[in-house]
Every structure is written in structure tokens, then in C-alpha cells.
């Protein structure tokens, strides 16, 4: 019953019913299932299916800890560490890890990786990830694969990275499937294999992963690893958008704006941009601003355009900063203000330089 509740909480589809999960967990509590304390306690801490209530959450978690429930130890330990009660928090996570709880091993590894509550030690972190992977933990396998991909505490090895990603993918991890897709598509440390990449993308998409749906749509739109098919591309984007994938909404908006794979429809394009913008995506906010400025899919409204440009600029969009600078320089949607125009021009230059620096530093 508790396992079913956890699976339901992990679902990413639009039909997920958190209230039903809470009812299942309550029934498990009534049946004195100790594992229910940890999952229900976490729900109260996060406000999932119930009103957020830290006090009730901690109460349930401490009961779970008293019954030696490992998940309760991990969740309570994590909460205490974030609340700067690091000693007790680390002890709880360590205890669960030593009891062969893979979730705890991964959490402990993450703390060693960043030096939170313990002295930073990436080699110790890797050892905990390996122990969790020995218990067939998919998350641990992905973490190990990522380390081989970039050469962190191990010799950089694309083949070994793909091996770990594949192991996790074969256990059903859609995240690992997406990583297999990306590595095979781009040939990161291995020979490029677009057809094999698409197979992993298709598998993850069929399991309901919105990122995989979006990746698959991109392949269909370009004819990469599969026959070009705009109809399939837009269908996969529609499915991802229904799962509130922001990037899918933006891509779908572009399809409707340009009439690619669907009849040209500027109103629908604007609606998808707006959906993504309302989830605080700076690119979508900029696109909404453009729609208002040019009257695409919505009535022309220069004041509204500058409002969205400002929201996007505040999140670091260079394009929006440049748009605001232009608006202030000519008095478009705002009173003409050359000082304000210069301020936004300089901000755009600084942000652009910052982003270029980050690209050079990361090599991406």
C-alpha cells in the first residue's frame, strides 16, 4: 500500500491524484505500517495532498524513526540539516545508510560531495554512490555515469558512462533513458548513433517522460535518427505540454506561430507562450512581450509588452534588457528616458559577457 502511494507521488502525468495518495497512506497508518510514517510525514513537510504542516510532519517522522523506518530517518535527517541541526541530521542519514537504505546512501553521498554537515570528500561521495548502485539503485547509477562522463574522481570515459546510464535505463529510469539519448545523439565520448538514441527517447516518452517527449519531437522535426515527420513532432509536443513542460510549450508556440506541423495560429501561439511565461520562464516572457509589441495573437499593447520585458529582464534575459533599452530610448510603451535606456543597455552587455564567460569556463 505504501509502495503504491510512493509510485503515485512520483508520477508526472496530469491525472495524478495526491488526495488519493493521502487516503492510501492513512489506511496504511491505521494498519500500523511503519513505512507510512515517513511518506506521510514527507507529504506534510512538502504540502503534497495536505496543507503544509512542519510540526505534524516532524511528529510523524519521529514516530517512524522510533520504529526504525529508514525513509523516515532520511527525510527527517534532510529536514534537520536544512534547519542547521546538522549533527542529528547526518547521524540519522548515516544510520539509514548503514542499514543498507540506498536512498540514504545517495543522500549521504550528496552531502559529502558538497561538504554539507560533513567535510567535503568527493571520493567518499562516490563510494556511497557505488554502494547504492550495488543495490540496483537507478539514481546512484546515473550519478556514477555522470562522473565518468565528465571525469570527476574517475578517468573520463564515455563508454563507461553509457554503461552506467544503460544499466539504470534498463531498470526503468526515464532520466537514464534521456541521458542515453543525449549521449548517443551527440556522441559524447562514444561513437554517435542517432537511431539508437531515438529508441531510448521513444522508450522514455512512452513511459510518460515530458523531456523525452520534447526530445523525440525535436528528432521528428529535423529528421534526426528517424524519418522527418512534423505531425509526429507536434503530437509529442502537445503531450509534453499537457504535462506542463515549459520548453515544450515554447516549442509548440513556435510551431503555431510559424505554421510548422500545424496550421498557422498566432492566437494559440500566444496562449502557449503565456502558459510558459506564467511558470516564470524568461524566454517565454520575452516572447509574450514581443506578441504584445507586435500584436501577434493578441491585441497590440505596448505598455503590456514592456511589463513582460521587465519581468523577463529581471530574470536575466539579455533580449529583454535590449528590448527595454530600445523602448526607453524612443518612448515605446514607457515615457522616453535616455538614462533608463542606457542603464538597460549596460545591463544587457554585462549579462551577455557573464554568459559568454560561463560558456568558456564550462566548455559548453
C-alpha positions as CSV (number, residue, x, y, z in Angstrom):
1,X,0.0,0.0,0.0
2,X,2.8,2.4,0.9
3,X,4.8,1.4,-2.2
4,X,1.8,2.1,-4.3
5,X,1.4,5.6,-2.7
6,X,5.1,6.4,-3.4
7,X,4.7,5.3,-7.0
8,X,1.7,7.6,-7.3
9,X,3.6,10.5,-5.8
10,X,6.4,10.0,-8.4
11,X,4.0,10.1,-11.3
12,X,4.4,13.1,-13.6
13,X,1.1,12.8,-15.6
14,X,-1.7,15.3,-15.3
15,X,-4.1,12.7,-13.8
16,X,-2.0,12.3,-10.6
17,X,-4.3,12.4,-7.6
18,X,-2.4,13.5,-4.4
19,X,-5.6,13.2,-2.3
20,X,-5.9,9.6,-3.2
21,X,-2.3,9.1,-2.1
22,X,-3.0,10.6,1.3
23,X,-6.0,8.3,1.8
24,X,-3.9,5.3,1.0
25,X,-1.2,6.4,3.4
26,X,-3.8,7.0,6.2
27,X,-5.1,3.5,5.7
28,X,-1.5,2.2,5.9
29,X,-1.1,4.1,9.2
30,X,-4.3,2.6,10.6
31,X,-2.8,-0.8,9.7
32,X,0.3,0.1,11.7
33,X,2.6,0.0,8.6
34,X,5.7,1.8,9.8
35,X,6.8,2.9,6.3
36,X,3.7,5.1,6.1
37,X,5.1,7.4,8.7
38,X,8.0,8.5,6.5
39,X,6.0,9.0,3.3
40,X,3.1,10.8,5.0
41,X,5.5,12.9,7.1
42,X,7.2,14.0,3.9
43,X,3.8,14.9,2.4
44,X,3.1,17.2,5.4
45,X,6.6,18.8,5.1
46,X,6.1,19.5,1.4
47,X,2.4,20.2,1.4
48,X,1.6,17.4,-1.0
49,X,-2.1,16.4,-0.8
50,X,-2.4,18.1,2.5
51,X,-1.9,21.5,4.0
52,X,1.8,22.1,4.7
53,X,2.4,21.5,8.4
54,X,6.0,21.0,9.5
55,X,5.0,20.2,13.1
56,X,2.8,17.4,12.0
57,X,5.3,16.2,9.5
58,X,8.1,16.0,12.1
59,X,5.8,14.3,14.6
60,X,5.1,11.5,12.1
61,X,8.7,11.2,11.0
62,X,9.9,10.9,14.6
63,X,7.4,8.1,15.1
64,X,8.8,6.4,12.0
65,X,12.3,6.8,13.3
66,X,11.3,5.2,16.6
67,X,10.0,2.2,14.6
68,X,13.4,2.1,12.7
69,X,11.9,3.2,9.4
70,X,14.8,4.2,7.1
71,X,12.8,6.5,4.9
72,X,11.7,8.5,8.0
73,X,15.4,8.8,9.0
74,X,16.3,10.1,5.6
75,X,13.5,12.6,5.4
76,X,13.9,13.8,9.0
77,X,17.6,14.0,8.6
78,X,17.4,16.1,5.5
79,X,14.9,18.4,7.2
80,X,17.2,18.8,10.2
81,X,20.3,19.5,8.1
82,X,18.4,22.2,6.2
83,X,17.4,23.7,9.6
84,X,21.1,23.8,10.6
85,X,20.7,20.9,13.1
86,X,23.4,19.1,11.1
87,X,24.8,16.7,13.7
88,X,21.5,15.0,14.4
89,X,20.5,15.1,10.7
90,X,23.7,13.5,9.5
91,X,23.5,10.8,12.2
92,X,20.0,9.8,11.0
93,X,21.0,9.7,7.4
94,X,24.2,7.7,8.3
95,X,22.2,5.2,10.4
96,X,19.8,4.6,7.5
97,X,22.7,4.2,5.0
98,X,24.5,1.7,7.2
99,X,21.2,-0.2,7.3
100,X,21.5,-0.7,3.5
101,X,19.0,2.0,2.6
102,X,20.1,3.1,-0.9
103,X,18.1,6.4,-0.6
104,X,20.2,7.3,2.5
105,X,23.4,6.3,0.8
106,X,22.7,8.7,-2.1
107,X,21.7,11.5,0.3
108,X,24.9,10.9,2.3
109,X,27.0,10.9,-0.8
110,X,25.5,14.2,-1.9
111,X,26.4,15.8,1.5
112,X,30.0,14.6,1.1
113,X,30.0,15.9,-2.4
114,X,29.2,19.5,-1.4
115,X,30.5,19.4,2.2
116,X,27.2,19.9,3.9
117,X,27.2,18.6,7.5
118,X,30.4,16.7,6.8
119,X,33.8,17.5,5.5
120,X,33.8,17.7,1.7
121,X,35.1,14.5,0.2
122,X,34.1,13.6,-3.4
123,X,35.8,10.2,-3.2
124,X,33.7,9.2,-0.2
125,X,30.7,10.5,-2.0
126,X,31.5,8.2,-4.9
127,X,32.0,5.2,-2.6
128,X,28.4,5.7,-1.2
129,X,27.0,6.0,-4.7
130,X,28.7,2.7,-5.7
131,X,27.3,1.0,-2.6
132,X,23.8,2.2,-3.6
133,X,24.4,1.1,-7.2
134,X,25.2,-2.4,-5.9
135,X,21.7,-2.4,-4.5
136,X,20.4,-1.7,-8.0
137,X,19.6,1.9,-7.3
138,X,18.9,3.8,-10.5
139,X,19.7,7.2,-9.1
140,X,23.1,6.1,-7.9
141,X,23.9,4.6,-11.3
142,X,23.0,7.9,-13.0
143,X,25.3,9.8,-10.6
144,X,28.2,7.4,-11.3
145,X,27.6,7.7,-15.1
146,X,27.7,11.4,-14.9
147,X,31.1,11.3,-13.1
148,X,32.6,9.1,-15.8
149,X,31.1,11.5,-18.5
150,X,33.0,14.5,-17.1
151,X,35.9,12.8,-15.3
152,X,35.1,13.6,-11.7
153,X,37.2,11.5,-9.4
154,X,37.5,8.9,-12.1
155,X,39.2,8.8,-15.5
156,X,36.9,10.4,-18.1
157,X,35.3,7.5,-20.0
158,X,32.3,7.9,-22.3
159,X,31.9,4.2,-22.8
160,X,31.8,3.6,-19.0
161,X,29.3,6.4,-18.6
162,X,27.0,5.0,-21.2
163,X,27.3,1.6,-19.5
164,X,26.0,3.0,-16.2
165,X,23.3,5.0,-17.9
166,X,22.2,1.9,-19.8
167,X,22.1,-0.2,-16.6
168,X,19.8,2.4,-14.9
169,X,17.7,2.8,-18.1
170,X,17.1,-1.0,-18.3
171,X,15.8,-0.8,-14.7
172,X,13.2,1.7,-15.9
173,X,14.8,5.1,-15.1
174,X,13.4,7.6,-17.7
175,X,16.1,10.0,-16.6
176,X,18.8,7.5,-17.5
177,X,17.0,6.8,-20.8
178,X,17.2,10.6,-21.6
179,X,20.9,10.6,-20.8
180,X,21.4,7.6,-23.1
181,X,19.5,9.5,-25.7
182,X,21.7,12.7,-25.3
183,X,25.0,10.9,-25.2
184,X,24.2,8.7,-28.3
185,X,22.8,11.6,-30.2
186,X,25.8,13.9,-29.5
187,X,28.5,11.3,-29.4
188,X,29.9,12.3,-26.1
189,X,32.9,10.1,-25.6
190,X,31.4,7.5,-27.8
191,X,30.5,6.9,-31.4
192,X,27.4,8.8,-32.4
193,X,24.4,6.6,-33.0
194,X,21.2,8.7,-33.8
195,X,19.0,5.7,-34.4
196,X,19.9,4.1,-31.0
197,X,19.4,7.5,-29.4
198,X,15.8,7.7,-30.8
199,X,15.0,4.3,-29.5
200,X,15.8,5.3,-25.9
201,X,13.9,8.6,-26.4
202,X,10.9,6.7,-27.7
203,X,11.0,4.3,-24.7
204,X,11.2,7.1,-22.2
205,X,8.4,9.1,-24.0
206,X,6.2,6.1,-24.0
207,X,6.6,5.9,-20.2
208,X,5.3,9.4,-19.9
209,X,8.6,11.5,-19.5
210,X,7.9,15.0,-20.9
211,X,11.6,15.7,-21.5
212,X,11.8,12.6,-23.7
213,X,8.6,13.7,-25.5
214,X,10.2,17.0,-26.3
215,X,13.5,15.4,-27.4
216,X,11.6,13.0,-29.6
217,X,9.6,15.9,-31.1
218,X,12.9,17.6,-32.0
219,X,14.2,14.5,-33.8
220,X,10.9,14.2,-35.7
221,X,11.1,17.9,-36.7
222,X,14.6,17.6,-38.0
223,X,14.6,14.0,-39.3
224,X,17.4,13.0,-36.9
225,X,17.6,9.3,-36.3
226,X,14.1,8.9,-37.7
227,X,12.1,10.0,-40.7
228,X,11.1,13.6,-40.6
229,X,7.5,14.0,-39.6
230,X,6.2,17.3,-38.4
231,X,2.8,15.8,-37.5
232,X,4.5,13.4,-35.0
233,X,6.7,16.2,-33.7
234,X,3.7,18.4,-32.8
235,X,1.8,15.4,-31.3
236,X,4.6,14.7,-28.9
237,X,4.9,18.4,-28.1
238,X,1.2,18.5,-27.3
239,X,1.6,15.6,-24.9
240,X,4.6,17.2,-23.2
241,X,2.7,20.5,-22.9
242,X,-0.2,18.8,-21.2
243,X,2.3,17.7,-18.6
244,X,3.2,21.4,-18.1
245,X,6.7,21.0,-19.7
246,X,7.7,24.7,-20.2
247,X,10.1,24.1,-23.1
248,X,7.5,22.0,-24.9
249,X,5.0,24.9,-24.6
250,X,7.6,27.3,-26.1
251,X,8.4,24.9,-28.9
252,X,4.7,24.3,-29.6
253,X,4.1,28.1,-29.6
254,X,6.8,28.4,-32.3
255,X,5.1,25.8,-34.4
256,X,1.8,27.6,-34.3
257,X,3.4,31.0,-34.9
258,X,5.3,29.7,-38.0
259,X,2.8,27.1,-39.2
260,X,5.2,24.2,-38.8
261,X,3.4,20.9,-38.5
262,X,0.2,22.7,-37.6
263,X,-1.9,25.3,-39.3
264,X,-0.6,28.8,-38.5
265,X,-2.4,30.1,-35.5
266,X,-1.0,33.2,-33.7
267,X,-3.7,33.1,-31.0
268,X,-2.7,29.6,-30.0
269,X,1.0,30.5,-30.2
270,X,0.4,33.4,-27.8
271,X,-1.6,31.1,-25.4
272,X,1.3,28.6,-25.3
273,X,3.9,31.4,-24.7
274,X,1.7,32.8,-22.0
275,X,1.4,29.4,-20.3
276,X,5.1,29.0,-20.2
277,X,5.6,32.7,-19.1
278,X,3.3,32.2,-16.1
279,X,5.7,29.5,-15.0
280,X,8.4,32.1,-14.8
281,X,10.3,31.2,-17.9
282,X,12.3,34.2,-19.1
283,X,12.3,33.2,-22.8
284,X,8.6,32.8,-22.8
285,X,8.1,36.1,-21.0
286,X,10.2,37.8,-23.7
287,X,8.1,36.1,-26.4
288,X,4.9,37.3,-24.7
289,X,6.3,40.8,-24.7
290,X,7.1,40.5,-28.4
291,X,3.5,39.4,-29.1
292,X,2.1,42.4,-27.3
293,X,4.5,44.7,-29.0
294,X,3.7,43.4,-32.5
295,X,0.1,42.4,-32.0
296,X,0.7,38.8,-32.8
297,X,-2.1,36.6,-31.4
298,X,-3.2,39.3,-29.0
299,X,-4.2,43.0,-29.2
300,X,-1.2,45.3,-29.6
301,X,-0.4,46.7,-26.2
302,X,3.0,48.5,-25.7
303,X,2.5,49.0,-22.0
304,X,1.9,45.3,-21.5
305,X,4.9,44.5,-23.7
306,X,7.3,46.5,-21.6
307,X,5.8,44.9,-18.4
308,X,6.7,41.4,-19.7
309,X,10.1,42.6,-20.9
310,X,10.8,43.9,-17.5
311,X,9.8,40.6,-15.8
312,X,12.0,38.7,-18.2
313,X,14.9,41.1,-17.8
314,X,14.7,40.7,-14.1
315,X,15.3,37.0,-14.6
316,X,18.4,37.7,-16.7
317,X,17.2,37.8,-20.3
318,X,19.6,39.7,-22.5
319,X,17.0,40.1,-25.3
320,X,14.5,41.6,-22.9
321,X,17.1,44.0,-21.5
322,X,17.9,45.1,-25.0
323,X,14.2,45.5,-25.8
324,X,13.7,47.6,-22.7
325,X,16.6,49.8,-23.6
326,X,15.1,50.4,-27.0
327,X,11.6,51.1,-25.5
328,X,13.0,53.7,-23.2
329,X,15.2,55.3,-25.9
330,X,12.2,56.1,-28.1
331,X,9.4,56.2,-25.5
332,X,7.7,53.0,-26.7
333,X,5.2,51.8,-24.0
334,X,7.0,53.8,-21.4
335,X,7.9,57.5,-21.1
336,X,11.2,58.3,-23.0
337,X,14.1,58.1,-20.6
338,X,17.6,58.0,-22.0
339,X,19.2,57.4,-18.7
340,X,17.0,54.3,-18.2
341,X,17.7,53.2,-21.7
342,X,21.4,53.4,-21.1
343,X,21.0,51.5,-17.8
344,X,19.4,48.6,-19.5
345,X,21.9,48.7,-22.4
346,X,24.7,48.3,-19.9
347,X,22.9,45.6,-18.0
348,X,22.4,43.7,-21.3
349,X,26.2,44.0,-22.1
350,X,27.2,42.8,-18.6
351,X,24.8,39.9,-18.7
352,X,26.0,38.9,-22.2
353,X,29.6,39.0,-21.1
354,X,28.7,36.9,-18.0
355,X,27.0,34.3,-20.0
356,X,29.9,34.1,-22.5
357,X,32.3,33.7,-19.6
358,X,30.3,30.8,-18.2
359,X,30.3,29.1,-21.6
360,X,34.1,29.4,-21.8
361,X,34.5,28.1,-18.3
362,X,32.3,25.1,-18.7
363,X,33.3,24.4,-22.3
364,X,29.7,24.2,-23.3
